[in-house]
Amino acid sequence: MNCLVVDDDEFHRNIVKHFVSKTDGLVLVGETDNAADAFNLIKSKEIDIVFLDVEMPEMTGLDLMKVLDDAPQIILVTSRDNYAVEAFEYSVTDYLVKPINYSRFLKAVNKAESNLKAANVTVENQDEVFVKADNKIVKLRFSEIHFIEALSDYVIINTAQKKYIIHSTMKGLEKKLPESTFIRVHRSYIVNFNRIESIEDLNVVMPTKTIPIGASYKNKFMQKLNLL
């Protein structure tokens, strides 16, 4: 699980980073001392868990949660417990009061992992998705989708017959697609694994488009291949 640590206190930020480093299954992909940078990191990186301080200058952790769409698992790490009621209104995963210890940290991580697995099981049991297009809601079977590409604050769902432009983020849409069928190969592309024709020079050849494989997505993609 990819983690982001957000805290304006370097001492406490380092404690959380240390806990992340000693926990199998956690990967630190970023850290910052302010919520504004955290917002940009969450939008640009694949992040599963955010360890988030509440009291920070200019923009608090609670302010950040208010503006996030399709938020990752949020584990609040704060020196005060009086934010708990408001925090859980935003469905935070857990609430840790400083100073935190490793066992309490692990309990929060386990809860986040369970939430992520439960969401994935729900998606894997589905074989279709509904999208808003041309003033109506259209049902698309996952097998119909060839690939998905980013377009600013929108995404384009490409099928053999038509393109559907919907208001969403790549991260938000990725959560609604089964991992057994779809894989992110680039910051701007998700492909239907069953529609891949070939792989040439770190490019995925689809029926209607050749898509580059991003460096940060290469390892996960290659692991998914059933190479002989």
PyMOL commands that set and color helices and strands:
alter all, ss='L'
color gray80, all
select helices_A, chain A and resi 10-21+35-44+61-67+84-89+102-124+142-144+170-174+193-195+215-224
alter helices_A, ss='H'
color red, helices_A
select strands_A, chain A and resi 2-6+27-32+49-52+73-78+94-97+128-133+136-141+145-151+154-159+163-167+182-186+189-192+198-200+203-205+210-212
alter strands_A, ss='S'
color yellow, strands_A
deselect
rebuild
show_as cartoon
